[in-house]
Amino acid sequence: MRKLHWIFIMAIICVFACSRSQSHFNEVIDRAEALIDENPDSATAMLEAIEPNELTIDSIKAKYHYVIASAHNGQGHPNLSDSLIRHSFDFYKGKDLKRHIRSGTLLATYKYWVGDNQGAFSLLDSLSSLKNVPDSLLVFPLRKSVYLGLRDYGTHHKSQQSTKRLLAIDKDSAWQEQYKAWLYISYLYTNIDSALIVIDELIDKATAEEAPLARFSYEYEKIGVLEELGRYSECINLADRFLTQAPENSVQHYIHMWKSLALLNMGQRNEALRELAKADSCAVAISENEKNYYNSFAYILNTFFDYQKTGKISLINMAQINNAQKNNILRTQAIQREAEKSALEIENKRLLLKARSERQTAIIIIVILTTLLISGALLWYALNKKRKALEAAEQAETLQKLVDELNAAEANVAQNETLRRAMLQQLGIIKMVAETPTEQNREMLRKISSIDSKDTSLVNWSNVYDIIDNLYSGFYSHLHKTYGDILTEKEEQIIVLMMAGFSTKEISVISSQTTASIYVRKSAIRKKLGVPEKEDIVAFLRQKAVD
């Protein structure tokens, strides 16, 4: 009987310890939440002490993912783990309207950063369109919609509507100027006259508030607006005022370049040349990354001037930009591989901790159930103790066999995943750039597509062929053996990339050809192989292989 008392006490201690642990986690999460807006770095550091798999209560788990995603949002860099914010979004639905809307906004942000732009904007639109919701709760999704929309080329009309709505419902003076600036950016691409009106309002506000840095920034923006409107004399006068009042400013190279463009549009070629030379001279002192961005504009003017002088166009300067972009891609690939490696390590750690947590939970449940059974039927327990011990041993043996089988299955999966990861290392970053239509990526695609050289391959085709053979049952080897005498190497590359699921646009980037060239080559492939016009080329080849 004394033994029974000890078992009962131990069960109570286990339950109490578990409850106290969850309470402690909840307190840490609450303290972190209080720091999100003012100090997201500290909030993140506090939450790193918590292992998500140790959270067993749904409300605490939902709050943890909500707070950690909010902290990452405050830091400006979503994390791989932020995908779990969808659990918070679902949990708070119908329970906490504010957290439901904010977690939905954070989920949309995560979708955007992983390339699901359509899903992100669709979710933000649905949140912003909720009925019978206080305006104060809609500010967060509206801000995020405008912020992401301005980064996404072609959504400026929608950004204008959301920004105007923010100006109407959010009277926070600290944000009103930001909304005006967002409205100006969206007008730049849709209504340049309205952009001038808004930038003048911002200049007047900065002047009235005696904010010289803000006024400098807005007046610099006005130079470009005046240039686009064809008001070249005003553009030049404003540029000269900048150069006179602040001759050593940080954007003087761009000011000289704007002035050069205005003079060129006015037909004053020699004066334009002199201003561009001044711009190039000022650009010598800027950072390498900034210089590459500046040169992407200045080289266009230099190329135009060279053509007027010599009647020829040279792509050497543009090739320098393309080479720099290629180096950036390679660096990004390396970072991507490290991120994938880190994510895999984190996932392995998560699985180990999950298994440990499940074992601990199972032990607690077993102890509690055993205690209840003993307290209700002590005699039955004594008579069946030996039987239960034998059953436990058999269960342990069976469990070990299942674990061994699972490990064997996981090893096979890992072997297949190795091939797929290798494929992603070859082509993944190119596919990412092609599918994410940010202005920076569009500029990168234009530069990659303009390469005109035979030695510009972005992938190791030999490795790609081997991977395709491994993933698709010797597809490339059969293709080359059967049709190698009639297909060119470029055509074989196109077929291989089609097999791997790449679109025409993506194939043009990967193979350094124009989209039009890809369509022409596809037509040639159809003609050579006798593929009907409406039939899929890859499906046709697969059927031929079966026949």
RODO-2510 file (C-alpha; in nm, 4 decimals, decimal comma):
residues 547
     n   res          X          Y          Z
     1     m     0,0000     0,0000     0,0000
     2     r     0,2897     0,2328     0,0743
     3     k     0,4234     0,1676    -0,2748
     4     l     0,0877     0,2765    -0,4154
     5     h     0,1095     0,6044    -0,2240
     6     w     0,4533     0,6754    -0,3678
     7     i     0,3337     0,6081    -0,7223
     8     f     0,0389     0,8412    -0,6694
     9     i     0,2673     1,1177    -0,5362
    10     m     0,5065     1,0791    -0,8307
    11     a     0,2181     1,1101    -1,0763
    12     i     0,1055     1,4329    -0,9104
    13     i     0,4619     1,5693    -0,9242
    14     c     0,4902     1,4874    -1,2969
    15     v     0,1605     1,6597    -1,3749
    16     f     0,2584     1,9627    -1,1666
    17     a     0,6031     1,9872    -1,3331
    18     c     0,4510     1,9683    -1,6781
    19     s     0,1926     2,2347    -1,5910
    20     r     0,4581     2,4598    -1,4403
    21     s     0,6778     2,4229    -1,7520
    22     q     0,3950     2,5298    -1,9844
    23     s     0,3195     2,8226    -1,7520
    24     h     0,6840     2,9269    -1,7676
    25     f     0,6827     2,9109    -2,1492
    26     n     0,3695     3,1239    -2,1552
    27     e     0,5334     3,3911    -1,9361
    28     v     0,8424     3,4035    -2,1613
    29     i     0,6249     3,4399    -2,4726
    30     d     0,4245     3,7210    -2,3075
    31     r     0,7448     3,9093    -2,2186
    32     a     0,8721     3,8660    -2,5747
    33     e     0,5437     3,9931    -2,7174
    34     a     0,5780     4,3116    -2,5139
    35     l     0,9120     4,3796    -2,6862
    36     i     0,8106     4,3097    -3,0475
    37     d     0,7502     4,6681    -3,1593
    38     e     1,0382     4,8355    -2,9761
    39     n     1,3044     4,5646    -2,9796
    40     p     1,2316     4,2646    -3,2071
    41     d     1,5913     4,1401    -3,1741
    42     s     1,5521     4,0957    -2,7979
    43     a     1,2143     3,9297    -2,8455
    44     t     1,3671     3,6800    -3,0879
    45     a     1,6553     3,6075    -2,8497
    46     m     1,4101     3,5334    -2,5673
    47     l     1,2061     3,2957    -2,7820
    48     e     1,5136     3,1029    -2,8960
    49     a     1,5255     2,9501    -2,5476
    50     i     1,1962     2,7729    -2,6208
    51     e     1,1792     2,4565    -2,8290
    52     p     0,8416     2,4601    -3,0117
    53     n     0,8013     2,0828    -2,9734
    54     e     0,7930     2,1247    -2,5952
    55     l     0,4752     2,3325    -2,6225
    56     t     0,1818     2,0992    -2,5606
    57     i    -0,1048     2,3471    -2,5142
    58     d    -0,2605     2,4716    -2,8379
    59     s    -0,3150     2,8283    -2,7168
    60     i     0,0485     2,8641    -2,6051
    61     k     0,1741     2,7030    -2,9255
    62     a    -0,0377     2,9392    -3,1391
    63     k     0,0847     3,2417    -2,9427
    64     y     0,4483     3,1316    -2,9759
    65     h     0,4321     3,1075    -3,3568
    66     y     0,2436     3,4374    -3,3695
    67     v     0,5028     3,6212    -3,1581
    68     i     0,8114     3,4698    -3,3268
    69     a     0,6758     3,5524    -3,6744
    70     s     0,5940     3,9068    -3,5558
    71     a     0,9516     3,9449    -3,4277
    72     h     1,0949     3,8252    -3,7601
    73     n     0,8650     4,0696    -3,9396
    74     g     0,9983     4,3505    -3,7198
    75     q     1,3527     4,2479    -3,8110
    76     g     1,2637     4,2544    -4,1788
    77     h     1,3619     3,8962    -4,2636
    78     p     1,1082     3,6117    -4,2567
    79     n     1,2381     3,2759    -4,1319
    80     l     1,1802     2,9232    -4,2623
    81     s     0,9906     2,8416    -3,9436
    82     d     0,7421     3,1229    -4,0111
    83     s     0,5406     2,8821    -4,2255
    84     l     0,3940     2,7578    -3,8936
    85     i     0,2155     3,0916    -3,8528
    86     r    -0,0694     2,9290    -4,0469
    87     h    -0,1507     2,7315    -3,7275
    88     s    -0,1899     3,0601    -3,5371
    89     f    -0,4041     3,1972    -3,8190
    90     d    -0,6378     2,8978    -3,7975
    91     f    -0,6373     2,8870    -3,4152
    92     y    -0,7351     3,2525    -3,3650
    93     k    -1,0157     3,2441    -3,6198
    94     g    -1,3346     3,3107    -3,4296
    95     k    -1,1414     3,3495    -3,1008
    96     d    -0,9251     3,6620    -3,1293
    97     l    -1,0016     3,8915    -3,4231
    98     k    -0,6919     4,1097    -3,3843
    99     r    -0,4494     3,8188    -3,3728
   100     h    -0,6377     3,6411    -3,6507
   101     i    -0,5904     3,9409    -3,8823
   102     r    -0,2278     4,0013    -3,7825
   103     s    -0,1312     3,6330    -3,8089
   104     g    -0,2994     3,6216    -4,1501
   105     t    -0,0923     3,9227    -4,2552
   106     l     0,2248     3,7506    -4,1340
   107     l     0,1280     3,4363    -4,3252
   108     a     0,0806     3,6462    -4,6404
   109     t     0,4252     3,7976    -4,5845
   110     y     0,5776     3,4498    -4,5618
   111     k     0,3965     3,3423    -4,8799
   112     y     0,5373     3,6451    -5,0621
   113     w     0,8980     3,5799    -4,9568
   114     v     0,8832     3,2162    -5,0683
   115     g     0,7535     3,3185    -5,4114
   116     d     0,3764     3,2703    -5,3754
   117     n     0,2911     3,6290    -5,4710
   118     q    -0,0602     3,5475    -5,5864
   119     g    -0,1412     3,3642    -5,2635
   120     a     0,0045     3,6492    -5,0579
   121     f    -0,1954     3,9267    -5,2235
   122     s    -0,5121     3,7157    -5,2296
   123     l    -0,4887     3,6617    -4,8527
   124     l    -0,4148     4,0296    -4,7870
   125     d    -0,7116     4,1333    -5,0034
   126     s    -0,9434     3,9000    -4,8128
   127     l    -0,8230     4,0382    -4,4779
   128     s    -0,8561     4,3994    -4,5913
   129     s    -1,2097     4,3299    -4,7169
   130     l    -1,3462     4,1924    -4,3883
   131     k    -1,6802     4,3497    -4,2946
   132     n    -1,7788     4,4954    -3,9581
   133     v    -1,4172     4,5197    -3,8473
   134     p    -1,2706     4,8321    -3,6797
   135     d    -1,0475     5,0335    -3,9134
   136     s    -0,7626     5,0122    -3,6623
   137     l    -0,7415     4,6348    -3,7189
   138     l    -0,7237     4,6725    -4,0974
   139     v    -0,4252     4,9079    -4,0894
   140     f    -0,1718     4,6250    -4,0503
   141     p    -0,2785     4,4179    -4,3570
   142     l    -0,3259     4,7352    -4,5645
   143     r     0,0267     4,8556    -4,4831
   144     k     0,1703     4,5176    -4,5735
   145     s    -0,0318     4,5067    -4,8952
   146     v     0,1071     4,8443    -5,0056
   147     y     0,4625     4,7634    -4,8985
   148     l     0,4707     4,4338    -5,0876
   149     g     0,2723     4,5762    -5,3771
   150     l     0,5304     4,8476    -5,4415
   151     r     0,7961     4,5736    -5,4642
   152     d     0,5862     4,3742    -5,7096
   153     y     0,5924     4,5179    -6,0607
   154     g     0,2486     4,5710    -6,2099
   155     t     0,0415     4,6115    -5,8911
   156     h     0,0728     4,9891    -5,8520
   157     h    -0,2956     5,0646    -5,9170
   158     k    -0,3946     4,8366    -5,6289
   159     s    -0,1259     4,9981    -5,4110
   160     q    -0,2729     5,3406    -5,4836
   161     q    -0,6176     5,2301    -5,3651
   162     s    -0,4810     5,0773    -5,0454
   163     t    -0,2616     5,3808    -4,9737
   164     k    -0,5515     5,6225    -5,0177
   165     r    -0,7548     5,4068    -4,7829
   166     l    -0,4757     5,4197    -4,5249
   167     l    -0,4587     5,7978    -4,5538
   168     a    -0,8304     5,8091    -4,4785
   169     i    -0,8540     5,5651    -4,1861
   170     d    -0,5140     5,5927    -4,0135
   171     k    -0,4588     5,9369    -3,8629
   172     d    -0,1271     5,8460    -3,7002
   173     s     0,0889     6,1471    -3,7925
   174     a     0,4023     5,9346    -3,7811
   175     w     0,2663     5,7271    -4,0721
   176     q     0,0951     5,9955    -4,2800
   177     e     0,4215     6,1041    -4,4451
   178     q     0,5103     5,7409    -4,5211
   179     y     0,1723     5,6902    -4,6875
   180     k     0,2327     5,9984    -4,9025
   181     a     0,5719     5,8637    -5,0033
   182     w     0,4151     5,5279    -5,0973
   183     l     0,1489     5,7095    -5,2998
   184     y     0,4214     5,9018    -5,4839
   185     i     0,6055     5,5788    -5,5735
   186     s     0,2903     5,4157    -5,7083
   187     y     0,2095     5,7257    -5,9165
   188     l     0,5573     5,7227    -6,0733
   189     y     0,4566     5,4237    -6,2850
   190     t     0,0977     5,5160    -6,3590
   191     n     0,0402     5,8935    -6,3418
   192     i     0,3544     6,1075    -6,3479
   193     d     0,1564     6,4342    -6,3152
   194     s     0,0021     6,3108    -5,9891
   195     a     0,3481     6,1997    -5,8751
   196     l     0,4702     6,5600    -5,9140
   197     i     0,1777     6,6927    -5,7091
   198     v     0,2464     6,4481    -5,4242
   199     i     0,6231     6,5091    -5,4213
   200     d     0,5616     6,8863    -5,4041
   201     e     0,3351     6,8283    -5,1038
   202     l     0,6091     6,6266    -4,9352
   203     i     0,8658     6,8986    -5,0079
   204     d     0,6363     7,1657    -4,8609
   205     k     0,5811     6,9536    -4,5488
   206     a     0,9555     6,8959    -4,5006
   207     t     1,0182     7,2682    -4,5454
   208     a     0,7508     7,3642    -4,2919
   209     e     0,8870     7,1123    -4,0383
   210     e     1,2465     7,2262    -4,1024
   211     a     1,3583     6,8762    -4,1987
   212     p     1,6510     6,9358    -4,4384
   213     l     1,7360     6,5694    -4,4960
   214     a     1,3778     6,4819    -4,5896
   215     r     1,3550     6,7868    -4,8142
   216     f     1,6829     6,6924    -4,9850
   217     s     1,5504     6,3421    -5,0521
   218     y     1,2182     6,4632    -5,1939
   219     e     1,3726     6,7339    -5,4121
   220     y     1,6170     6,4791    -5,5501
   221     e     1,3183     6,2641    -5,6462
   222     k     1,1626     6,5677    -5,8129
   223     i     1,4583     6,5944    -6,0534
   224     g     1,3616     6,2619    -6,2094
   225     v     0,9926     6,3524    -6,2196
   226     l     1,0642     6,6770    -6,4039
   227     e     1,2818     6,4847    -6,6486
   228     e     1,0024     6,2360    -6,7195
   229     l     0,7553     6,5217    -6,7713
   230     g     0,9857     6,6826    -7,0306
   231     r     1,0405     6,9928    -6,8173
   232     y     1,4128     6,9805    -6,8858
   233     s     1,5023     7,3386    -6,7943
   234     e     1,3408     7,3033    -6,4511
   235     c     1,5163     6,9696    -6,4078
   236     i     1,8560     7,1269    -6,4862
   237     n     1,7926     7,4275    -6,2598
   238     l     1,7020     7,2035    -5,9668
   239     a     2,0082     6,9860    -6,0314
   240     d     2,2323     7,2942    -6,0409
   241     r     2,0879     7,4140    -5,7111
   242     f     2,1753     7,0813    -5,5545
   243     l     2,5293     7,0921    -5,6902
   244     t     2,5768     7,4505    -5,5726
   245     q     2,4285     7,4220    -5,2228
   246     a     2,5517     7,0692    -5,1495
   247     p     2,8424     6,9957    -5,3866
   248     e     2,9627     6,6908    -5,1922
   249     n     2,6250     6,5191    -5,1525
   250     s     2,5990     6,1402    -5,1716
   251     v     2,4007     6,1340    -5,4965
   252     q     2,5971     6,3871    -5,6982
   253     h     2,6839     6,1234    -5,9611
   254     y     2,3120     6,0635    -6,0206
   255     i     2,2410     6,4392    -6,0297
   256     h     2,5023     6,4886    -6,3024
   257     m     2,3554     6,1923    -6,4898
   258     w     2,0007     6,3361    -6,4709
   259     k     2,1377     6,6651    -6,5944
   260     s     2,3181     6,4874    -6,8799
   261     l     1,9957     6,3142    -6,9844
   262     a     1,8015     6,6427    -6,9780
   263     l     2,0660     6,8152    -7,1894
   264     l     2,0651     6,5263    -7,4353
   265     n     1,6872     6,5473    -7,4691
   266     m     1,7254     6,9195    -7,5318
   267     g     1,9660     6,8440    -7,8192
   268     q     2,2761     6,9759    -7,6402
   269     r     2,4966     6,6736    -7,7013
   270     n     2,8360     6,8220    -7,6078
   271     e     2,7080     6,9634    -7,2797
   272     a     2,5415     6,6297    -7,2071
   273     l     2,8721     6,4506    -7,2660
   274     r     3,0497     6,6802    -7,0215
   275     e     2,7887     6,6195    -6,7519
   276     l     2,8087     6,2440    -6,8005
   277     a     3,1875     6,2624    -6,7655
   278     k     3,1394     6,4491    -6,4370
   279     a     2,8950     6,1802    -6,3241
   280     d     3,1444     5,9043    -6,4057
   281     s     3,4156     6,0938    -6,2184
   282     c     3,1986     6,1275    -5,9066
   283     a     3,1045     5,7581    -5,9242
   284     v     3,4678     5,6537    -5,8773
   285     a     3,4389     5,6998    -5,5007
   286     i     3,1160     5,5029    -5,4445
   287     s     3,0920     5,1406    -5,3311
   288     e     3,1222     4,8560    -5,5800
   289     n     2,7579     4,7475    -5,5482
   290     e     2,6346     5,1033    -5,5870
   291     k     2,8687     5,1498    -5,8825
   292     n     2,7196     4,8490    -6,0619
   293     y     2,3717     4,9942    -6,0160
   294     y     2,4849     5,3365    -6,1378
   295     n     2,6627     5,1866    -6,4397
   296     s     2,3480     5,0026    -6,5454
   297     f     2,2071     5,3495    -6,6268
   298     a     2,5215     5,5372    -6,7235
   299     y     2,6338     5,2702    -6,9722
   300     i     2,3124     5,3208    -7,1670
   301     l     2,3964     5,6878    -7,2161
   302     n     2,7608     5,6105    -7,2942
   303     t     2,6541     5,3498    -7,5491
   304     f     2,4236     5,6013    -7,7149
   305     f     2,6977     5,8629    -7,7333
   306     d     2,9447     5,6072    -7,8719
   307     y     2,6955     5,5068    -8,1381
   308     q     2,6478     5,8686    -8,2442
   309     k     3,0247     5,9080    -8,2661
   310     t     3,1298     5,5794    -8,4286
   311     g     2,8113     5,4328    -8,5726
   312     k     2,8775     5,1104    -8,3776
   313     i     2,7365     4,9536    -8,0619
   314     s     2,9607     4,7647    -7,8178
   315     l     2,8328     4,5294    -7,5492
   316     i     3,1570     4,5102    -7,3501
   317     n     3,0367     4,7447    -7,0789
   318     m     2,7050     4,5659    -7,0522
   319     a     2,8923     4,2357    -7,0285
   320     q     3,0693     4,3697    -6,7191
   321     i     2,7328     4,4262    -6,5541
   322     n     2,6156     4,0801    -6,6564
   323     n     2,9308     3,9230    -6,5147
   324     a     2,8754     4,1048    -6,1863
   325     q     2,5170     3,9810    -6,1790
   326     k     2,6377     3,6285    -6,2510
   327     n     2,8746     3,6497    -5,9556
   328     n     2,5855     3,7652    -5,7397
   329     i     2,3843     3,4636    -5,8551
   330     l     2,6684     3,2288    -5,7648
   331     r     2,6984     3,3872    -5,4215
   332     t     2,3237     3,3578    -5,3753
   333     q     2,3409     2,9908    -5,4721
   334     a     2,6048     2,9325    -5,2069
   335     i     2,3894     3,1088    -4,9473
   336     q     2,0899     2,9046    -5,0600
   337     r     2,2824     2,5801    -5,0159
   338     e     2,3892     2,6836    -4,6670
   339     a     2,0288     2,7751    -4,5833
   340     e     1,9096     2,4354    -4,7045
   341     k     2,1783     2,2639    -4,4997
   342     s     2,0837     2,4627    -4,1898
   343     a     1,7158     2,3915    -4,2479
   344     l     1,7900     2,0186    -4,2704
   345     e     1,9889     2,0287    -3,9465
   346     i     1,7096     2,2189    -3,7749
   347     e     1,4537     1,9684    -3,9020
   348     n     1,6583     1,6762    -3,7710
   349     k     1,6898     1,8443    -3,4348
   350     r     1,3177     1,9128    -3,4337
   351     l     1,2367     1,5492    -3,5035
   352     l     1,4666     1,4313    -3,2237
   353     l     1,3118     1,6734    -2,9786
   354     k     0,9659     1,5773    -3,0950
   355     a     1,0418     1,2104    -3,0318
   356     r     1,1758     1,2944    -2,6869
   357     s     0,8722     1,5065    -2,6096
   358     e     0,6385     1,2315    -2,7251
   359     r     0,8212     0,9798    -2,5088
   360     q     0,7925     1,2093    -2,2078
   361     t     0,4241     1,2639    -2,2737
   362     a     0,3693     0,8906    -2,3154
   363     i     0,5487     0,8219    -1,9860
   364     i     0,3343     1,0755    -1,8013
   365     i     0,0150     0,9297    -1,9485
   366     i     0,1212     0,5767    -1,8650
   367     v     0,2035     0,6750    -1,5059
   368     i    -0,1290     0,8504    -1,4588
   369     l    -0,3308     0,5673    -1,6112
   370     t    -0,1358     0,3106    -1,4139
   371     t    -0,1996     0,5003    -1,0914
   372     l    -0,5719     0,5186    -1,1611
   373     l    -0,5865     0,1516    -1,2420
   374     i    -0,3928     0,0579    -0,9262
   375     s    -0,6061     0,2755    -0,7016
   376     g    -0,9214     0,1149    -0,8428
   377     a    -0,8092    -0,2458    -0,8660
   378     l    -0,4920    -0,3155    -0,6647
   379     l    -0,5567    -0,6880    -0,6551
   380     w    -0,6018    -0,7040    -1,0337
   381     y    -0,2767    -0,5151    -1,0802
   382     a    -0,0841    -0,7614    -0,8602
   383     l    -0,2206    -1,0632    -1,0467
   384     n    -0,1448    -0,9162    -1,3871
   385     k     0,1870    -0,7471    -1,3111
   386     k     0,3958    -1,0225    -1,4648
   387     r     0,1754    -1,0379    -1,7735
   388     k     0,2072    -0,6669    -1,8261
   389     a     0,5834    -0,6844    -1,7917
   390     l     0,5963    -0,9491    -2,0644
   391     e     0,3661    -0,7444    -2,2847
   392     a     0,5870    -0,4389    -2,2317
   393     a     0,8933    -0,6362    -2,3414
   394     e     0,7127    -0,7582    -2,6535
   395     q     0,5988    -0,4049    -2,7297
   396     a     0,9558    -0,2786    -2,6953
   397     e     1,0803    -0,5463    -2,9368
   398     t     0,8051    -0,4685    -3,1850
   399     l     0,8733    -0,0965    -3,1550
   400     q     1,2427    -0,1554    -3,2255
   401     k     1,1566    -0,3488    -3,5422
   402     l     0,9317    -0,0639    -3,6584
   403     v     1,2073     0,1881    -3,5908
   404     d     1,4547    -0,0228    -3,7903
   405     e     1,2122    -0,0450    -4,0832
   406     l     1,1483     0,3297    -4,0657
   407     n     1,5213     0,4032    -4,0685
   408     a     1,5629     0,1814    -4,3745
   409     a     1,2791     0,3621    -4,5498
   410     e     1,4256     0,6996    -4,4587
   411     a     1,7612     0,5976    -4,6044
   412     n     1,5973     0,5252    -4,9397
   413     v     1,4172     0,8574    -4,9305
   414     a     1,7431     1,0350    -4,8501
   415     q     1,9062     0,8766    -5,1553
   416     n     1,6322     1,0073    -5,3827
   417     e     1,6379     1,3476    -5,2146
   418     t     2,0112     1,3718    -5,2811
   419     l     1,9390     1,3654    -5,6530
   420     r     1,6669     1,6241    -5,6210
   421     r     1,8819     1,8550    -5,4092
   422     a     2,1567     1,8250    -5,6686
   423     m     1,9071     1,9262    -5,9350
   424     l     1,8033     2,2266    -5,7299
   425     q     2,1651     2,3285    -5,6786
   426     q     2,2075     2,3322    -6,0592
   427     l     1,8849     2,5085    -6,1547
   428     g     1,7001     2,6244    -5,8422
   429     i     1,8307     2,9839    -5,8154
   430     i     1,7626     3,0516    -6,1839
   431     k     1,4091     2,9193    -6,1471
   432     m     1,3608     3,1402    -5,8379
   433     v     1,4708     3,4523    -6,0230
   434     a     1,2467     3,3726    -6,3198
   435     e     0,9379     3,3118    -6,1063
   436     t     0,9722     3,6159    -5,8741
   437     p     0,8774     3,9265    -6,0755
   438     t     1,0437     4,1924    -5,8576
   439     e     1,1958     4,4895    -6,0395
   440     q     1,5467     4,3763    -5,9420
   441     n     1,4851     4,0252    -6,0794
   442     r     1,3317     4,1630    -6,3987
   443     e     1,6424     4,3751    -6,4499
   444     m     1,8550     4,0648    -6,3876
   445     l     1,6516     3,8647    -6,6433
   446     r     1,6892     4,1376    -6,9050
   447     k     2,0646     4,1440    -6,8538
   448     i     2,0976     3,7641    -6,8612
   449     s     1,8830     3,7482    -7,1748
   450     s     2,1024     4,0112    -7,3485
   451     i     2,4199     3,7987    -7,3271
   452     d     2,5502     3,7221    -7,6752
   453     s     2,8369     3,4786    -7,6264
   454     k     2,8908     3,1073    -7,6719
   455     d     3,0473     3,0631    -7,3282
   456     t     2,7650     3,1814    -7,1038
   457     s     2,6200     2,8568    -6,9710
   458     l     2,4713     2,9029    -6,6257
   459     v     2,4594     2,5318    -6,5512
   460     n     2,6769     2,2230    -6,5791
   461     w     2,4812     2,0409    -6,8489
   462     s     2,6723     1,7162    -6,8025
   463     n     2,5548     1,7004    -6,4407
   464     v     2,2013     1,7939    -6,5428
   465     y     2,1890     1,5097    -6,7966
   466     d     2,3031     1,2626    -6,5316
   467     i     2,0404     1,3889    -6,2872
   468     i     1,7628     1,3691    -6,5483
   469     d     1,8642     1,0109    -6,6274
   470     n     1,8494     0,9207    -6,2573
   471     l     1,5193     1,0948    -6,1919
   472     y     1,3384     0,9942    -6,5119
   473     s     1,4599     0,6422    -6,5942
   474     g     1,7350     0,7246    -6,8441
   475     f     1,5275     0,9830    -7,0336
   476     y     1,8204     1,1838    -7,1643
   477     s     2,0290     0,8829    -7,2668
   478     h     1,7350     0,7413    -7,4640
   479     l     1,6686     1,0822    -7,6208
   480     h     2,0293     1,1310    -7,7269
   481     k     2,0670     0,7761    -7,8555
   482     t     1,7451     0,7895    -8,0574
   483     y     1,7471     1,1468    -8,1861
   484     g     2,1029     1,2709    -8,1267
   485     d     2,1765     1,2702    -8,4984
   486     i     1,8888     1,5055    -8,5845
   487     l     1,8660     1,7245    -8,2729
   488     t     2,1147     1,9990    -8,1886
   489     e     2,2596     2,0279    -7,8386
   490     k     2,0461     2,3364    -7,7704
   491     e     1,7338     2,1454    -7,8713
   492     e     1,8274     1,8543    -7,6444
   493     q     1,8784     2,1011    -7,3585
   494     i     1,5334     2,2502    -7,4160
   495     i     1,3691     1,9064    -7,4109
   496     v     1,5544     1,8135    -7,0900
   497     l     1,4403     2,1347    -6,9176
   498     m     1,0827     2,0772    -7,0368
   499     m     1,1058     1,7302    -6,8853
   500     a     1,2159     1,8893    -6,5557
   501     g     0,9063     2,1129    -6,5559
   502     f     1,0559     2,4504    -6,6546
   503     s     0,8483     2,7050    -6,8444
   504     t     0,9483     2,8656    -7,1736
   505     k     1,0532     3,1835    -6,9918
   506     e     1,2634     2,9896    -6,7433
   507     i     1,4257     2,7847    -7,0201
   508     s     1,5243     3,1039    -7,1994
   509     v     1,7009     3,2285    -6,8859
   510     i     1,8761     2,8998    -6,8089
   511     s     1,9963     2,8427    -7,1664
   512     s     2,0838     3,2133    -7,2249
   513     q     1,8482     3,2446    -7,5213
   514     t     1,5575     3,4728    -7,5927
   515     t     1,2028     3,3538    -7,5441
   516     a     1,1424     3,3937    -7,9165
   517     s     1,4405     3,1671    -7,9861
   518     i     1,2948     2,9011    -7,7574
   519     y     0,9648     2,9087    -7,9455
   520     v     1,1499     2,8783    -8,2765
   521     r     1,3546     2,5847    -8,1463
   522     k     1,0416     2,4148    -8,0138
   523     s     0,8847     2,4436    -8,3586
   524     a     1,2016     2,2959    -8,5079
   525     i     1,1878     2,0089    -8,2572
   526     r     0,8276     1,9352    -8,3500
   527     k     0,9139     1,9327    -8,7178
   528     k     1,2201     1,7083    -8,6726
   529     l     1,0447     1,4585    -8,4462
   530     g     0,7069     1,4695    -8,6177
   531     v     0,5210     1,5857    -8,3063
   532     p     0,1630     1,7024    -8,3795
   533     e     0,1070     2,0733    -8,3159
   534     k    -0,1284     2,0301    -8,0192
   535     e     0,0544     1,7383    -7,8577
   536     d     0,3014     1,7836    -7,5719
   537     i     0,6594     1,7150    -7,6835
   538     v     0,7646     1,5383    -7,3622
   539     a     0,4490     1,3242    -7,3576
   540     f     0,5139     1,2331    -7,7210
   541     l     0,8715     1,1243    -7,6444
   542     r     0,7636     0,9233    -7,3429
   543     q     0,5034     0,7418    -7,5497
   544     k     0,7630     0,6711    -7,8161
   545     a     0,9933     0,5271    -7,5500
   546     v     0,7147     0,2929    -7,4314
   547     d     0,6310     0,1850    -7,7857
***
